[in-house]
Amino acid sequence: MSRRVVITGQGWVTPLGHDVDAVWSRLLAGDSAVGPVTRFDARAFSTNFAAEVRDFDLARALADTTPHGHAALNTRFALAAAARAWRSAGLACEPGPGFRALPDKAVDPRRMGLYLGSGEGPVDTDAYFRANLAGWKAADRSLDAGAWAEAAYRLMDPRREVEQEPNLCLTHLARAFGCRGPAFNCMTACAASTQAIGEAVEIIRRGDADAMLAGGAHTMIHPLGMTGFIRLTAMSGDRDDPTTAARPFDQTRDGFVMGEGAGVVILEDLAHAKARGAGVLAEVVGYGSSADAFRITDIQPDGRGAQAAMLHCLRQAGINPREPGPDGRPGVHYISAHGTGTKENDRIETIAVKGVFGPLAPKVPFSSVKSMLGHLIQAAGAVELITCVQAIRTGFVPPTMNLRSPDPDCDLDHVPNQARDLRAQGGVGVCLSNSFGFGGQNNTLCIRKFEG
Amino acid sequence: MRRRVVITGIGTATAYGMGKDALWEGLLAGRSTIARLTAFDPSGFRSRFGSEAKEFSAKDFVPKTYRKAVKVMARDTELAVAAARLAVEDAGLVTRGTLPESGGATTYPGPRMACQIGAGLIAAETDELSMALAGSVREGEAGVGGVSMRAWGDGPEGESGMNSLPPLWLLKYLPNMLACHVTIIHGTEGPSNTITCSEASGLLSLGESTRVIERDMADLAFSGSAESKVNHMGLMRLDLAGWLAPTPDDGPASVRPYDPGATGTLVGEAGGILILEELGCAHKRGVGPYCEVAGFGAAQTVGSGPADRAWVDRSGDGLAQAIAAALRDAGTTPDRIDLIVPNGCGVPDLDAAEADALRTVFGERLARIPLLCLPTVLGQSMAGQGAVMTAAAALAIRHQTLPARVHAGTPAPGLLAGAAPSAPAPIREALVCTASLGGQNAAVVLRALP
């Protein structure tokens, strides 16, 4: 009998705020976090807006930030999100203002692991650009490696360079929370933190850890990050009205809007959670993973890869997607869409959901919070899973905002423009959360309301 | 009943050349590939020596129809793609990537094949980016790092600023491209992941592939890692992290693991892919596996160093825990391990922790177990390391032979890492293990099959 895995804590740092309940209210109200880029001068960029994290200060989340003085911005987001998750899981921390995790008698640190889908730390653009300028010899149009190296040694701060390594986020979390169990970081682009949570669940199920801190953190709101996606023409270029630029499933959608942030959940073996008297937020009942194996720049037109991820996930959860439950409702009550707002993703994700749920597909609310939060890239999956937990806890599902002109190819129930109260229908018992990575790595999680 | 996982194919792209035979011959001969770097002029760097993969064209390792895609592959991806093809051939598999034009059947259906390939951060090509940035400097505008963001943002398409970069520029440098290209070329539709934990990336990927097969989400996995540190940023970052030994301009230069006088490691580049298969499936198609992946363990080091070296912990507790977990998972004990392939890369902090971990687990017996340290001959390719280490151990088991051990100095007493020629030896179980910059530790136990 495989061990059951539950979520006992959750925390996030998002463009709409940092408190789980407060951000949830804003999502249900349909607030947009999108605005002009303030972190650098992006006025001349064809996409000059993003969903930035505002009012963030690590010192408000952690009492002692000294070991994290040089940590990259994504790692800072992760530390703050994890601190909230730790507290909400009822794990030991110092009383009083300012958070400091303490060793918890009920948890063996060697049995508590980490699995993150953290992105790279943002490039130290100033030093990097200056070194590149110093190395470039315009006269003979070539790079002088010696001049480049001389400038790099002079300008680059070793402490900041190392923090760009994507596994340093694990290092900082381990230090702040004392986790000594199995530790992994994965970078499967937009699917990373969903995959991280899924694999973390499997590690607990197998008995290789009792608890895992899992999730992701990322920011690409910097000159080269924005450049990369602008060149790919993957982002919305709707400069006139950034707040409506993220339009998943809308006929006029023209790309995603960049977001940033972090989401962290505490996963635990159910028996372990019970033994320490922890409250359970939801149970993770399914995880499915697949590869498109199609093309680097395109998605399988029939959505086969996405379907495979959902089907594996549902099979693990013991849910037949084509069979209504005893209450007449589909076996899944809400799907958090990958829903980026790019032409292809939304169209093909819709095809995939139809392929999986058949005639029941139109009956499953299927919305994208990226319409409000933007696309948190590697952190997106973890943050979206937390929205699913909130849907289960409250009985509401969040809307897809900016959906004014429905696309005939995206004709499912996208919960347009208004959150929905499902309490009268019996609330939200089961959710799927989809994340599909650039390059074709697909992942889906299934969570269920916890019932003893 | 636990599904058992075996290694049935090995593909490596290293300075010894392409394929496992080149690797094995090089290891038997104990030939160091460390030389002054040639990919670019290293004279401005403090560390100028390393190991460069033998020249190859990635086009030779992909189907004709995929040759165009090589354009968007970074060096790291090319190493992985070449290694994958070599592994497929070595395993005697037919995949979508090796089907003859006349068609035919693949050995496995796509959905039953997984792909976990560890990677590092891939640095953008300095020449290309420098040229683009230099064209966006505007007199009197401080911009970002001296680059006018206005000029950078709105240059005419194909001519200047960001618009002079190729449209797929970003795609070349995403770490998941190693796995994604391999999934596309060989048609693997099962779970696929990209683990990025510096030196531990390869072994963590191997562990995850093993688990995926164990839990019946696939029957086969492409598993391994690749990375090149032979580029401006790779070399610079590792040096700034304190990982590299300074070298004189004309050598000599060497990697001397566990040597009290060691001052660091030297860069390398390598790719390795192992074909893992469920034992019954391998039997059914009549292939003789190299060995079994009998156990896997992982653990995190909680660093005690100062803020700017937060990951450093010379105690080796984390690595010892990972090794103990792998031994337990394999149902074996320290006295049955015949060969250890550690990281052994000559970085004093890392070596100290590693030696400490090995002493903790193996006690006095450690002095009698040979330690095969690949960085002495192949340099330190970080993520590229794990798969090649595992390949070396699997080959040692297959040939029941210890490869030559190379060491230009003297390792600390009690560690069997000094220079020694290759020799036949009974090798039933081998341990492959590593810590990492970042504190992730991983260990794998390989076991000979009867």
Boltz contact constraints between the chains, C-beta under 6 A:
constraints:
  - contact:
      token1: [A, 40]
      token2: [B, 144]
      max_distance: 6.0
  - contact:
      token1: [A, 41]
      token2: [B, 149]
      max_distance: 6.0
  - contact:
      token1: [A, 44]
      token2: [B, 150]
      max_distance: 6.0
  - contact:
      token1: [A, 44]
      token2: [B, 153]
      max_distance: 6.0
  - contact:
      token1: [A, 44]
      token2: [B, 154]
      max_distance: 6.0
  - contact:
      token1: [A, 45]
      token2: [B, 153]
      max_distance: 6.0
  - contact:
      token1: [A, 66]
      token2: [B, 307]
      max_distance: 6.0
  - contact:
      token1: [A, 67]
      token2: [B, 307]
      max_distance: 6.0
  - contact:
      token1: [A, 67]
      token2: [B, 310]
      max_distance: 6.0
  - contact:
      token1: [A, 69]
      token2: [B, 307]
      max_distance: 6.0
  - contact:
      token1: [A, 70]
      token2: [B, 308]
      max_distance: 6.0
  - contact:
      token1: [A, 120]
      token2: [B, 121]
      max_distance: 6.0
  - contact:
      token1: [A, 125]
      token2: [B, 144]
      max_distance: 6.0
  - contact:
      token1: [A, 125]
      token2: [B, 145]
      max_distance: 6.0
  - contact:
      token1: [A, 126]
      token2: [B, 145]
      max_distance: 6.0
  - contact:
      token1: [A, 129]
      token2: [B, 133]
      max_distance: 6.0
  - contact:
      token1: [A, 129]
      token2: [B, 145]
      max_distance: 6.0
  - contact:
      token1: [A, 129]
      token2: [B, 147]
      max_distance: 6.0
  - contact:
      token1: [A, 130]
      token2: [B, 145]
      max_distance: 6.0
  - contact:
      token1: [A, 130]
      token2: [B, 146]
      max_distance: 6.0
  - contact:
      token1: [A, 132]
      token2: [B, 129]
      max_distance: 6.0
  - contact:
      token1: [A, 132]
      token2: [B, 130]
      max_distance: 6.0
  - contact:
      token1: [A, 132]
      token2: [B, 133]
      max_distance: 6.0
  - contact:
      token1: [A, 133]
      token2: [B, 134]
      max_distance: 6.0
  - contact:
      token1: [A, 133]
      token2: [B, 146]
      max_distance: 6.0
  - contact:
      token1: [A, 135]
      token2: [B, 130]
      max_distance: 6.0
  - contact:
      token1: [A, 136]
      token2: [B, 130]
      max_distance: 6.0
  - contact:
      token1: [A, 136]
      token2: [B, 134]
      max_distance: 6.0
  - contact:
      token1: [A, 143]
      token2: [B, 126]
      max_distance: 6.0
  - contact:
      token1: [A, 143]
      token2: [B, 127]
      max_distance: 6.0
  - contact:
      token1: [A, 143]
      token2: [B, 130]
      max_distance: 6.0
  - contact:
      token1: [A, 145]
      token2: [B, 40]
      max_distance: 6.0
  - contact:
      token1: [A, 145]
      token2: [B, 41]
      max_distance: 6.0
  - contact:
      token1: [A, 145]
      token2: [B, 44]
      max_distance: 6.0
  - contact:
      token1: [A, 146]
      token2: [B, 43]
      max_distance: 6.0
  - contact:
      token1: [A, 146]
      token2: [B, 44]
      max_distance: 6.0
  - contact:
      token1: [A, 148]
      token2: [B, 232]
      max_distance: 6.0
  - contact:
      token1: [A, 149]
      token2: [B, 44]
      max_distance: 6.0
  - contact:
      token1: [A, 149]
      token2: [B, 45]
      max_distance: 6.0
  - contact:
      token1: [A, 150]
      token2: [B, 44]
      max_distance: 6.0
  - contact:
      token1: [A, 152]
      token2: [B, 236]
      max_distance: 6.0
  - contact:
      token1: [A, 158]
      token2: [B, 240]
      max_distance: 6.0
  - contact:
      token1: [A, 159]
      token2: [B, 308]
      max_distance: 6.0
  - contact:
      token1: [A, 161]
      token2: [B, 237]
      max_distance: 6.0
  - contact:
      token1: [A, 161]
      token2: [B, 240]
      max_distance: 6.0
  - contact:
      token1: [A, 162]
      token2: [B, 241]
      max_distance: 6.0
  - contact:
      token1: [A, 166]
      token2: [B, 196]
      max_distance: 6.0
  - contact:
      token1: [A, 167]
      token2: [B, 197]
      max_distance: 6.0
  - contact:
      token1: [A, 167]
      token2: [B, 198]
      max_distance: 6.0
  - contact:
      token1: [A, 167]
      token2: [B, 438]
      max_distance: 6.0
  - contact:
      token1: [A, 168]
      token2: [B, 438]
      max_distance: 6.0
  - contact:
      token1: [A, 171]
      token2: [B, 310]
      max_distance: 6.0
  - contact:
      token1: [A, 171]
      token2: [B, 311]
      max_distance: 6.0
  - contact:
      token1: [A, 171]
      token2: [B, 438]
      max_distance: 6.0
  - contact:
      token1: [A, 171]
      token2: [B, 439]
      max_distance: 6.0
  - contact:
      token1: [A, 174]
      token2: [B, 300]
      max_distance: 6.0
  - contact:
      token1: [A, 174]
      token2: [B, 302]
      max_distance: 6.0
  - contact:
      token1: [A, 175]
      token2: [B, 303]
      max_distance: 6.0
  - contact:
      token1: [A, 175]
      token2: [B, 310]
      max_distance: 6.0
  - contact:
      token1: [A, 178]
      token2: [B, 302]
      max_distance: 6.0
  - contact:
      token1: [A, 179]
      token2: [B, 300]
      max_distance: 6.0
  - contact:
      token1: [A, 180]
      token2: [B, 299]
      max_distance: 6.0
  - contact:
      token1: [A, 180]
      token2: [B, 300]
      max_distance: 6.0
  - contact:
      token1: [A, 180]
      token2: [B, 302]
      max_distance: 6.0
  - contact:
      token1: [A, 182]
      token2: [B, 298]
      max_distance: 6.0
  - contact:
      token1: [A, 183]
      token2: [B, 300]
      max_distance: 6.0
  - contact:
      token1: [A, 183]
      token2: [B, 440]
      max_distance: 6.0
  - contact:
      token1: [A, 184]
      token2: [B, 195]
      max_distance: 6.0
  - contact:
      token1: [A, 184]
      token2: [B, 204]
      max_distance: 6.0
  - contact:
      token1: [A, 185]
      token2: [B, 196]
      max_distance: 6.0
  - contact:
      token1: [A, 185]
      token2: [B, 197]
      max_distance: 6.0
  - contact:
      token1: [A, 186]
      token2: [B, 193]
      max_distance: 6.0
  - contact:
      token1: [A, 186]
      token2: [B, 194]
      max_distance: 6.0
  - contact:
      token1: [A, 186]
      token2: [B, 195]
      max_distance: 6.0
  - contact:
      token1: [A, 187]
      token2: [B, 175]
      max_distance: 6.0
  - contact:
      token1: [A, 187]
      token2: [B, 176]
      max_distance: 6.0
  - contact:
      token1: [A, 187]
      token2: [B, 194]
      max_distance: 6.0
  - contact:
      token1: [A, 187]
      token2: [B, 196]
      max_distance: 6.0
  - contact:
      token1: [A, 188]
      token2: [B, 176]
      max_distance: 6.0
  - contact:
      token1: [A, 188]
      token2: [B, 194]
      max_distance: 6.0
  - contact:
      token1: [A, 189]
      token2: [B, 176]
      max_distance: 6.0
  - contact:
      token1: [A, 223]
      token2: [B, 144]
      max_distance: 6.0
  - contact:
      token1: [A, 227]
      token2: [B, 162]
      max_distance: 6.0
  - contact:
      token1: [A, 228]
      token2: [B, 170]
      max_distance: 6.0
  - contact:
      token1: [A, 231]
      token2: [B, 165]
      max_distance: 6.0
  - contact:
      token1: [A, 231]
      token2: [B, 167]
      max_distance: 6.0
  - contact:
      token1: [A, 231]
      token2: [B, 169]
      max_distance: 6.0
  - contact:
      token1: [A, 232]
      token2: [B, 170]
      max_distance: 6.0
  - contact:
      token1: [A, 289]
      token2: [B, 191]
      max_distance: 6.0
  - contact:
      token1: [A, 290]
      token2: [B, 189]
      max_distance: 6.0
  - contact:
      token1: [A, 291]
      token2: [B, 183]
      max_distance: 6.0
  - contact:
      token1: [A, 291]
      token2: [B, 188]
      max_distance: 6.0
  - contact:
      token1: [A, 291]
      token2: [B, 189]
      max_distance: 6.0
  - contact:
      token1: [A, 291]
      token2: [B, 192]
      max_distance: 6.0
  - contact:
      token1: [A, 293]
      token2: [B, 183]
      max_distance: 6.0
  - contact:
      token1: [A, 293]
      token2: [B, 184]
      max_distance: 6.0
  - contact:
      token1: [A, 293]
      token2: [B, 187]
      max_distance: 6.0
  - contact:
      token1: [A, 293]
      token2: [B, 188]
      max_distance: 6.0
  - contact:
      token1: [A, 293]
      token2: [B, 189]
      max_distance: 6.0
  - contact:
      token1: [A, 439]
      token2: [B, 176]
      max_distance: 6.0
  - contact:
      token1: [A, 439]
      token2: [B, 180]
      max_distance: 6.0
  - contact:
      token1: [A, 440]
      token2: [B, 180]
      max_distance: 6.0
  - contact:
      token1: [A, 441]
      token2: [B, 192]
      max_distance: 6.0
